[in-house]
């Protein structure tokens, strides 16, 4: 659903995420998204990725070698 609506998400940000979650029937997404409860863990993981040289998706590492997928630009 997110990939099918990338342009909407890019244009509308959080509004789009909350709308799509509602359409998908994710009843507790609103509260989880706005609470920032998991923000420290998300920040830690994002920083860990950057320190490993990851700046976007899709990127995977196999035996220490980065494989970067194509951008949908």
NORBEL-V471110 format. One record per pair of residues at least 12 apart in sequence whose ideal C-beta (glycine too) atoms are under 7 Angstrom apart, sorted by the first residue. I is the first residue (numbers start at 1). J is the second residue. Records with the same first field share a line. If there is no record, write none. Layout:
BEGIN
I=J  J
END
This chain:
BEGIN
1=20  24
2=20
5=20
6=72
17=33
18=30  33
53=66
END
